[in-house]
Amino acid sequence: MGTPREPKAAKYFVALLSSARELLDRVEDDLVPILGAVDARSEARSWDASQYYEKEMGGGLLRRFVSCEPLAPPEKLAEAKLRTQELEAKYSAPSGGRRINLDPGYLDSFKVVLASTKNASQRIYLRSGIYAEATLLYHDGGFHGLPYTYPDYLWPMAVDFFTEIRAAYLAQLRRQS
């Protein structure tokens, strides 16, 4: 019989999507009270994974990933998603449409986990209308996608980013031991 144990703290990140480059920078400051100081960021890359958001947010979308310095319990994921939704509303257009999409998640030694408001076969319900899914798995020395992994999480830039923050995460765990 296994013995229940609390998991190690996780390293949180947020995937930002917007057509307004300055908004990508501005929102980072708003993330600090939610997840702590940003300690790494990817380049903003032209987002061509789908046209899903263009009607609401316009063309010329940019994807950026940022990670946050403090480690936090994995169970904070639902709260992080709910709070980032408040930020999306804060920056919404006068018409009510979003100008930025914020998708928080976390990584640990084994996986990258995303929060979502949408249910799907691979998603596990957390609370308050929030679900979670493991979208990248770490094995054989690198991150690997699953059949449902969003294409932009498989971009070399994204995999490199998650690999770098995984190394930072493991160093943080060693310092805490």
Secondary structure, DSSP 8 states (H G I E B T S, - for coil): ---------EEEEEEEEES-HHHHHHHHHHHHHHH--EEEE---EE--S-STTHHHH-SS-EEEEEEEEEEE-GGGHHHHHHHHHHHHHHT--TTS--SEEEEEEEE-SSEEEEEESS--TT-EEEETTEEEEEEEEEETTEEEE-TT--GGGSSHHHHHHHHHHHHHHHHHHHHH-
